[in-house]
Amino acid sequence: MKPLIITLLSIIALSGCSATWSGFKEDTSNAADWTKGKVNQGADFVKEKTE
């Protein structure tokens, strides 16, 4: 009985970890895209002001 409980708890823990990891990767990707957009906007603004 004990191995069954340990196995079930392990499966639950691992599935939660994989969902968290997927969310982390998605959030990181979104943050990188947002940052890239802001840097490009800043560069365009500086270019307009210096021309």
PQR file of N, CA, C, O and H, with PARSE charges and radii, in Angstrom:
ATOM      1  N   MET A   1       0.830  -1.197   0.000 -0.4000 1.5000
ATOM      2  CA  MET A   1       0.000   0.000   0.000 -0.0000 2.0000
ATOM      3  C   MET A   1       0.869   1.254   0.000  0.5500 1.7000
ATOM      4  O   MET A   1       0.560   2.239  -0.671 -0.5500 1.4000
ATOM      5  N   LYS A   2       1.963   1.202   0.764 -0.4000 1.5000
ATOM      6  CA  LYS A   2       2.843   2.364   0.850 -0.0000 2.0000
ATOM      7  C   LYS A   2       3.457   2.741  -0.509  0.5500 1.7000
ATOM      8  O   LYS A   2       3.493   3.924  -0.849 -0.5500 1.4000
ATOM      9  H   LYS A   2       2.214   0.402   1.309  0.4000 1.0000
ATOM     10  N   PRO A   3       3.939   1.766  -1.291 -0.5600 1.5000
ATOM     11  CA  PRO A   3       4.506   2.128  -2.604  0.2800 2.0000
ATOM     12  C   PRO A   3       3.465   2.768  -3.537  0.5500 1.7000
ATOM     13  O   PRO A   3       3.801   3.639  -4.340 -0.5500 1.4000
ATOM     14  N   LEU A   4       2.216   2.338  -3.428 -0.4000 1.5000
ATOM     15  CA  LEU A   4       1.159   2.915  -4.262 -0.0000 2.0000
ATOM     16  C   LEU A   4       0.944   4.386  -3.912  0.5500 1.7000
ATOM     17  O   LEU A   4       0.808   5.222  -4.805 -0.5500 1.4000
ATOM     18  H   LEU A   4       1.943   1.630  -2.776  0.4000 1.0000
ATOM     19  N   ILE A   5       0.914   4.698  -2.658 -0.4000 1.5000
ATOM     20  CA  ILE A   5       0.724   6.082  -2.212 -0.0000 2.0000
ATOM     21  C   ILE A   5       1.914   6.944  -2.653  0.5500 1.7000
ATOM     22  O   ILE A   5       1.731   8.063  -3.134 -0.5500 1.4000
ATOM     23  H   ILE A   5       1.025   4.020  -1.932  0.4000 1.0000
ATOM     24  N   ILE A   6       3.105   6.429  -2.489 -0.4000 1.5000
ATOM     25  CA  ILE A   6       4.300   7.180  -2.894 -0.0000 2.0000
ATOM     26  C   ILE A   6       4.291   7.414  -4.405  0.5500 1.7000
ATOM     27  O   ILE A   6       4.637   8.501  -4.865 -0.5500 1.4000
ATOM     28  H   ILE A   6       3.254   5.520  -2.098  0.4000 1.0000
ATOM     29  N   THR A   7       3.905   6.419  -5.161 -0.4000 1.5000
ATOM     30  CA  THR A   7       3.838   6.548  -6.610 -0.0000 2.0000
ATOM     31  C   THR A   7       2.811   7.602  -7.017  0.5500 1.7000
ATOM     32  O   THR A   7       3.090   8.442  -7.873 -0.5500 1.4000
ATOM     33  H   THR A   7       3.624   5.536  -4.787  0.4000 1.0000
ATOM     34  N   LEU A   8       1.645   7.564  -6.417 -0.4000 1.5000
ATOM     35  CA  LEU A   8       0.604   8.546  -6.755 -0.0000 2.0000
ATOM     36  C   LEU A   8       1.040   9.963  -6.395  0.5500 1.7000
ATOM     37  O   LEU A   8       0.824  10.893  -7.172 -0.5500 1.4000
ATOM     38  H   LEU A   8       1.419   6.882  -5.722  0.4000 1.0000
ATOM     39  N   LEU A   9       1.646  10.134  -5.236 -0.4000 1.5000
ATOM     40  CA  LEU A   9       2.126  11.461  -4.846 -0.0000 2.0000
ATOM     41  C   LEU A   9       3.230  11.944  -5.782  0.5500 1.7000
ATOM     42  O   LEU A   9       3.300  13.131  -6.101 -0.5500 1.4000
ATOM     43  H   LEU A   9       1.822   9.379  -4.604  0.4000 1.0000
ATOM     44  N   SER A  10       4.076  11.041  -6.214 -0.4000 1.5000
ATOM     45  CA  SER A  10       5.145  11.408  -7.153 -0.0000 2.0000
ATOM     46  C   SER A  10       4.573  11.857  -8.490  0.5500 1.7000
ATOM     47  O   SER A  10       5.036  12.839  -9.072 -0.5500 1.4000
ATOM     48  H   SER A  10       4.019  10.077  -5.955  0.4000 1.0000
ATOM     49  N   ILE A  11       3.581  11.148  -8.968 -0.4000 1.5000
ATOM     50  CA  ILE A  11       2.945  11.514 -10.241 -0.0000 2.0000
ATOM     51  C   ILE A  11       2.296  12.889 -10.144  0.5500 1.7000
ATOM     52  O   ILE A  11       2.424  13.702 -11.059 -0.5500 1.4000
ATOM     53  H   ILE A  11       3.205  10.351  -8.495  0.4000 1.0000
ATOM     54  N   ILE A  12       1.613  13.147  -9.059 -0.4000 1.5000
ATOM     55  CA  ILE A  12       0.970  14.455  -8.864 -0.0000 2.0000
ATOM     56  C   ILE A  12       2.019  15.559  -8.799  0.5500 1.7000
ATOM     57  O   ILE A  12       1.849  16.612  -9.413 -0.5500 1.4000
ATOM     58  H   ILE A  12       1.510  12.486  -8.316  0.4000 1.0000
ATOM     59  N   ALA A  13       3.088  15.330  -8.069 -0.4000 1.5000
ATOM     60  CA  ALA A  13       4.145  16.345  -7.929 -0.0000 2.0000
ATOM     61  C   ALA A  13       4.812  16.615  -9.267  0.5500 1.7000
ATOM     62  O   ALA A  13       5.055  17.773  -9.608 -0.5500 1.4000
ATOM     63  H   ALA A  13       3.227  14.475  -7.570  0.4000 1.0000
ATOM     64  N   LEU A  14       5.112  15.582 -10.026 -0.4000 1.5000
ATOM     65  CA  LEU A  14       5.779  15.770 -11.314 -0.0000 2.0000
ATOM     66  C   LEU A  14       4.877  16.470 -12.324  0.5500 1.7000
ATOM     67  O   LEU A  14       5.357  17.287 -13.110 -0.5500 1.4000
ATOM     68  H   LEU A  14       4.915  14.641  -9.749  0.4000 1.0000
ATOM     69  N   SER A  15       3.600  16.172 -12.321 -0.4000 1.5000
ATOM     70  CA  SER A  15       2.704  16.846 -13.264 -0.0000 2.0000
ATOM     71  C   SER A  15       2.566  18.322 -12.910  0.5500 1.7000
ATOM     72  O   SER A  15       2.460  19.162 -13.804 -0.5500 1.4000
ATOM     73  H   SER A  15       3.210  15.508 -11.682  0.4000 1.0000
ATOM     74  N   GLY A  16       2.564  18.644 -11.644 -0.4000 1.5000
ATOM     75  CA  GLY A  16       2.521  20.044 -11.227 -0.0000 2.0000
ATOM     76  C   GLY A  16       3.783  20.778 -11.613  0.5500 1.7000
ATOM     77  O   GLY A  16       3.730  21.939 -12.020 -0.5500 1.4000
ATOM     78  H   GLY A  16       2.649  17.962 -10.918  0.4000 1.0000
ATOM     79  N   CYS A  17       4.911  20.119 -11.491 -0.4000 1.5000
ATOM     80  CA  CYS A  17       6.191  20.735 -11.847 -0.0000 2.0000
ATOM     81  C   CYS A  17       6.277  21.010 -13.339  0.5500 1.7000
ATOM     82  O   CYS A  17       6.796  22.049 -13.746 -0.5500 1.4000
ATOM     83  H   CYS A  17       4.954  19.176 -11.161  0.4000 1.0000
ATOM     84  N   SER A  18       5.777  20.095 -14.158 -0.4000 1.5000
ATOM     85  CA  SER A  18       5.853  20.301 -15.608 -0.0000 2.0000
ATOM     86  C   SER A  18       4.954  21.453 -16.029  0.5500 1.7000
ATOM     87  O   SER A  18       5.311  22.211 -16.931 -0.5500 1.4000
ATOM     88  H   SER A  18       5.356  19.251 -13.827  0.4000 1.0000
ATOM     89  N   ALA A  19       3.795  21.601 -15.396 -0.4000 1.5000
ATOM     90  CA  ALA A  19       2.915  22.717 -15.721 -0.0000 2.0000
ATOM     91  C   ALA A  19       3.558  24.032 -15.304  0.5500 1.7000
ATOM     92  O   ALA A  19       3.454  25.031 -16.016 -0.5500 1.4000
ATOM     93  H   ALA A  19       3.505  20.985 -14.663  0.4000 1.0000
ATOM     94  N   THR A  20       4.217  24.033 -14.163 -0.4000 1.5000
ATOM     95  CA  THR A  20       4.896  25.234 -13.700 -0.0000 2.0000
ATOM     96  C   THR A  20       6.026  25.592 -14.652  0.5500 1.7000
ATOM     97  O   THR A  20       6.212  26.766 -14.976 -0.5500 1.4000
ATOM     98  H   THR A  20       4.301  23.222 -13.585  0.4000 1.0000
ATOM     99  N   TRP A  21       6.778  24.605 -15.103 -0.4000 1.5000
ATOM    100  CA  TRP A  21       7.892  24.861 -16.008 -0.0000 2.0000
ATOM    101  C   TRP A  21       7.392  25.425 -17.334  0.5500 1.7000
ATOM    102  O   TRP A  21       8.009  26.337 -17.884 -0.5500 1.4000
ATOM    103  H   TRP A  21       6.627  23.652 -14.840  0.4000 1.0000
ATOM    104  N   SER A  22       6.294  24.902 -17.853 -0.4000 1.5000
ATOM    105  CA  SER A  22       5.733  25.423 -19.103 -0.0000 2.0000
ATOM    106  C   SER A  22       5.292  26.869 -18.935  0.5500 1.7000
ATOM    107  O   SER A  22       5.525  27.699 -19.813 -0.5500 1.4000
ATOM    108  H   SER A  22       5.793  24.161 -17.406  0.4000 1.0000
ATOM    109  N   GLY A  23       4.664  27.167 -17.826 -0.4000 1.5000
ATOM    110  CA  GLY A  23       4.255  28.542 -17.552 -0.0000 2.0000
ATOM    111  C   GLY A  23       5.442  29.471 -17.419  0.5500 1.7000
ATOM    112  O   GLY A  23       5.399  30.608 -17.888 -0.5500 1.4000
ATOM    113  H   GLY A  23       4.474  26.493 -17.112  0.4000 1.0000
ATOM    114  N   PHE A  24       6.503  28.996 -16.783 -0.4000 1.5000
ATOM    115  CA  PHE A  24       7.722  29.797 -16.624 -0.0000 2.0000
ATOM    116  C   PHE A  24       8.330  30.109 -17.984  0.5500 1.7000
ATOM    117  O   PHE A  24       8.726  31.247 -18.239 -0.5500 1.4000
ATOM    118  H   PHE A  24       6.538  28.072 -16.403  0.4000 1.0000
ATOM    119  N   LYS A  25       8.408  29.116 -18.854 -0.4000 1.5000
ATOM    120  CA  LYS A  25       8.981  29.334 -20.182 -0.0000 2.0000
ATOM    121  C   LYS A  25       8.127  30.316 -20.982  0.5500 1.7000
ATOM    122  O   LYS A  25       8.663  31.175 -21.683 -0.5500 1.4000
ATOM    123  H   LYS A  25       8.086  28.193 -18.647  0.4000 1.0000
ATOM    124  N   GLU A  26       6.812  30.196 -20.882 -0.4000 1.5000
ATOM    125  CA  GLU A  26       5.921  31.104 -21.610 -0.0000 2.0000
ATOM    126  C   GLU A  26       6.060  32.536 -21.092  0.5500 1.7000
ATOM    127  O   GLU A  26       6.135  33.476 -21.883 -0.5500 1.4000
ATOM    128  H   GLU A  26       6.377  29.499 -20.313  0.4000 1.0000
ATOM    129  N   ASP A  27       6.093  32.703 -19.788 -0.4000 1.5000
ATOM    130  CA  ASP A  27       6.243  34.035 -19.198 -0.0000 2.0000
ATOM    131  C   ASP A  27       7.577  34.661 -19.575  0.5500 1.7000
ATOM    132  O   ASP A  27       7.645  35.856 -19.862 -0.5500 1.4000
ATOM    133  H   ASP A  27       6.032  31.939 -19.145  0.4000 1.0000
ATOM    134  N   THR A  28       8.635  33.859 -19.575 -0.4000 1.5000
ATOM    135  CA  THR A  28       9.956  34.364 -19.945 -0.0000 2.0000
ATOM    136  C   THR A  28       9.976  34.807 -21.397  0.5500 1.7000
ATOM    137  O   THR A  28      10.550  35.845 -21.729 -0.5500 1.4000
ATOM    138  H   THR A  28       8.580  32.889 -19.341  0.4000 1.0000
ATOM    139  N   SER A  29       9.352  34.024 -22.257 -0.4000 1.5000
ATOM    140  CA  SER A  29       9.290  34.376 -23.677 -0.0000 2.0000
ATOM    141  C   SER A  29       8.510  35.671 -23.878  0.5500 1.7000
ATOM    142  O   SER A  29       8.921  36.535 -24.652 -0.5500 1.4000
ATOM    143  H   SER A  29       8.885  33.181 -21.987  0.4000 1.0000
ATOM    144  N   ASN A  30       7.384  35.804 -23.181 -0.4000 1.5000
ATOM    145  CA  ASN A  30       6.585  37.029 -23.288 -0.0000 2.0000
ATOM    146  C   ASN A  30       7.363  38.238 -22.788  0.5500 1.7000
ATOM    147  O   ASN A  30       7.290  39.312 -23.386 -0.5500 1.4000
ATOM    148  H   ASN A  30       7.050  35.102 -22.552  0.4000 1.0000
ATOM    149  N   ALA A  31       8.100  38.078 -21.705 -0.4000 1.5000
ATOM    150  CA  ALA A  31       8.890  39.184 -21.161 -0.0000 2.0000
ATOM    151  C   ALA A  31       9.998  39.581 -22.124  0.5500 1.7000
ATOM    152  O   ALA A  31      10.279  40.769 -22.282 -0.5500 1.4000
ATOM    153  H   ALA A  31       8.160  37.206 -21.219  0.4000 1.0000
ATOM    154  N   ALA A  32      10.627  38.616 -22.766 -0.4000 1.5000
ATOM    155  CA  ALA A  32      11.690  38.922 -23.725 -0.0000 2.0000
ATOM    156  C   ALA A  32      11.125  39.675 -24.924  0.5500 1.7000
ATOM    157  O   ALA A  32      11.730  40.639 -25.394 -0.5500 1.4000
ATOM    158  H   ALA A  32      10.399  37.651 -22.638  0.4000 1.0000
ATOM    159  N   ASP A  33       9.973  39.242 -25.420 -0.4000 1.5000
ATOM    160  CA  ASP A  33       9.342  39.937 -26.545 -0.0000 2.0000
ATOM    161  C   ASP A  33       8.945  41.358 -26.170  0.5500 1.7000
ATOM    162  O   ASP A  33       9.132  42.280 -26.964 -0.5500 1.4000
ATOM    163  H   ASP A  33       9.481  38.459 -25.038  0.4000 1.0000
ATOM    164  N   TRP A  34       8.403  41.545 -24.979 -0.4000 1.5000
ATOM    165  CA  TRP A  34       8.003  42.872 -24.522 -0.0000 2.0000
ATOM    166  C   TRP A  34       9.218  43.786 -24.404  0.5500 1.7000
ATOM    167  O   TRP A  34       9.176  44.945 -24.819 -0.5500 1.4000
ATOM    168  H   TRP A  34       8.252  40.795 -24.334  0.4000 1.0000
ATOM    169  N   THR A  35      10.294  43.259 -23.839 -0.4000 1.5000
ATOM    170  CA  THR A  35      11.515  44.046 -23.680 -0.0000 2.0000
ATOM    171  C   THR A  35      12.094  44.433 -25.038  0.5500 1.7000
ATOM    172  O   THR A  35      12.515  45.572 -25.240 -0.5500 1.4000
ATOM    173  H   THR A  35      10.328  42.318 -23.503  0.4000 1.0000
ATOM    174  N   LYS A  36      12.111  43.484 -25.960 -0.4000 1.5000
ATOM    175  CA  LYS A  36      12.627  43.759 -27.295 -0.0000 2.0000
ATOM    176  C   LYS A  36      11.809  44.867 -27.964  0.5500 1.7000
ATOM    177  O   LYS A  36      12.376  45.749 -28.609 -0.5500 1.4000
ATOM    178  H   LYS A  36      11.769  42.558 -25.796  0.4000 1.0000
ATOM    179  N   GLY A  37      10.503  44.828 -27.815 -0.4000 1.5000
ATOM    180  CA  GLY A  37       9.639  45.857 -28.384 -0.0000 2.0000
ATOM    181  C   GLY A  37       9.920  47.231 -27.787  0.5500 1.7000
ATOM    182  O   GLY A  37       9.974  48.225 -28.510 -0.5500 1.4000
ATOM    183  H   GLY A  37      10.043  44.111 -27.291  0.4000 1.0000
ATOM    184  N   LYS A  38      10.098  47.287 -26.469 -0.4000 1.5000
ATOM    185  CA  LYS A  38      10.377  48.574 -25.809 -0.0000 2.0000
ATOM    186  C   LYS A  38      11.727  49.127 -26.234  0.5500 1.7000
ATOM    187  O   LYS A  38      11.860  50.335 -26.431 -0.5500 1.4000
ATOM    188  H   LYS A  38      10.053  46.479 -25.882  0.4000 1.0000
ATOM    189  N   VAL A  39      12.728  48.273 -26.378 -0.4000 1.5000
ATOM    190  CA  VAL A  39      14.047  48.727 -26.818 -0.0000 2.0000
ATOM    191  C   VAL A  39      13.950  49.284 -28.239  0.5500 1.7000
ATOM    192  O   VAL A  39      14.534  50.325 -28.539 -0.5500 1.4000
ATOM    193  H   VAL A  39      12.620  47.292 -26.218  0.4000 1.0000
ATOM    194  N   ASN A  40      13.219  48.599 -29.106 -0.4000 1.5000
ATOM    195  CA  ASN A  40      13.058  49.079 -30.480 -0.0000 2.0000
ATOM    196  C   ASN A  40      12.299  50.405 -30.522  0.5500 1.7000
ATOM    197  O   ASN A  40      12.633  51.286 -31.315 -0.5500 1.4000
ATOM    198  H   ASN A  40      12.745  47.753 -28.862  0.4000 1.0000
ATOM    199  N   GLN A  41      11.283  50.551 -29.675 -0.4000 1.5000
ATOM    200  CA  GLN A  41      10.551  51.823 -29.615 -0.0000 2.0000
ATOM    201  C   GLN A  41      11.481  52.941 -29.160  0.5500 1.7000
ATOM    202  O   GLN A  41      11.446  54.041 -29.712 -0.5500 1.4000
ATOM    203  H   GLN A  41      11.012  49.835 -29.031  0.4000 1.0000
ATOM    204  N   GLY A  42      12.293  52.673 -28.181 -0.4000 1.5000
ATOM    205  CA  GLY A  42      13.248  53.680 -27.698 -0.0000 2.0000
ATOM    206  C   GLY A  42      14.250  54.056 -28.763  0.5500 1.7000
ATOM    207  O   GLY A  42      14.581  55.231 -28.922 -0.5500 1.4000
ATOM    208  H   GLY A  42      12.322  51.779 -27.732  0.4000 1.0000
ATOM    209  N   ALA A  43      14.735  53.071 -29.496 -0.4000 1.5000
ATOM    210  CA  ALA A  43      15.700  53.342 -30.566 -0.0000 2.0000
ATOM    211  C   ALA A  43      15.057  54.171 -31.665  0.5500 1.7000
ATOM    212  O   ALA A  43      15.687  55.085 -32.199 -0.5500 1.4000
ATOM    213  H   ALA A  43      14.467  52.117 -29.367  0.4000 1.0000
ATOM    214  N   ASP A  44      13.811  53.866 -32.011 -0.4000 1.5000
ATOM    215  CA  ASP A  44      13.103  54.654 -33.027 -0.0000 2.0000
ATOM    216  C   ASP A  44      12.900  56.091 -32.559  0.5500 1.7000
ATOM    217  O   ASP A  44      13.048  57.026 -33.346 -0.5500 1.4000
ATOM    218  H   ASP A  44      13.300  53.125 -31.578  0.4000 1.0000
ATOM    219  N   PHE A  45      12.567  56.271 -31.298 -0.4000 1.5000
ATOM    220  CA  PHE A  45      12.368  57.607 -30.745 -0.0000 2.0000
ATOM    221  C   PHE A  45      13.659  58.425 -30.816  0.5500 1.7000
ATOM    222  O   PHE A  45      13.646  59.589 -31.216 -0.5500 1.4000
ATOM    223  H   PHE A  45      12.447  55.511 -30.658  0.4000 1.0000
ATOM    224  N   VAL A  46      14.755  57.810 -30.428 -0.4000 1.5000
ATOM    225  CA  VAL A  46      16.048  58.508 -30.469 -0.0000 2.0000
ATOM    226  C   VAL A  46      16.419  58.840 -31.907  0.5500 1.7000
ATOM    227  O   VAL A  46      16.930  59.925 -32.183 -0.5500 1.4000
ATOM    228  H   VAL A  46      14.765  56.864 -30.103  0.4000 1.0000
ATOM    229  N   LYS A  47      16.164  57.912 -32.825 -0.4000 1.5000
ATOM    230  CA  LYS A  47      16.474  58.140 -34.234 -0.0000 2.0000
ATOM    231  C   LYS A  47      15.677  59.324 -34.775  0.5500 1.7000
ATOM    232  O   LYS A  47      16.221  60.154 -35.504 -0.5500 1.4000
ATOM    233  H   LYS A  47      15.749  57.031 -32.601  0.4000 1.0000
ATOM    234  N   GLU A  48      14.391  59.408 -34.425 -0.4000 1.5000
ATOM    235  CA  GLU A  48      13.553  60.534 -34.875 -0.0000 2.0000
ATOM    236  C   GLU A  48      14.076  61.852 -34.344  0.5500 1.7000
ATOM    237  O   GLU A  48      14.099  62.846 -35.070 -0.5500 1.4000
ATOM    238  H   GLU A  48      13.949  58.733 -33.833  0.4000 1.0000
ATOM    239  N   LYS A  49      14.496  61.878 -33.096 -0.4000 1.5000
ATOM    240  CA  LYS A  49      14.946  63.120 -32.468 -0.0000 2.0000
ATOM    241  C   LYS A  49      16.315  63.563 -32.975  0.5500 1.7000
ATOM    242  O   LYS A  49      16.638  64.750 -32.923 -0.5500 1.4000
ATOM    243  H   LYS A  49      14.477  61.071 -32.506  0.4000 1.0000
ATOM    244  N   THR A  50      17.124  62.621 -33.464 -0.4000 1.5000
ATOM    245  CA  THR A  50      18.469  62.997 -33.897 -0.0000 2.0000
ATOM    246  C   THR A  50      18.541  63.275 -35.408  0.5500 1.7000
ATOM    247  O   THR A  50      19.563  63.755 -35.898 -0.5500 1.4000
ATOM    248  H   THR A  50      16.862  61.657 -33.507  0.4000 1.0000
ATOM    249  N   GLU A  51      17.478  62.980 -36.135 -0.4000 1.5000
ATOM    250  CA  GLU A  51      17.499  63.257 -37.586 -0.0000 2.0000
ATOM    251  C   GLU A  51      17.126  64.672 -37.877  0.5500 1.7000
ATOM    252  O   GLU A  51      17.093  65.075 -39.040 -0.5500 1.4000
ATOM    253  H   GLU A  51      16.648  62.590 -35.736  0.4000 1.0000
TER
END
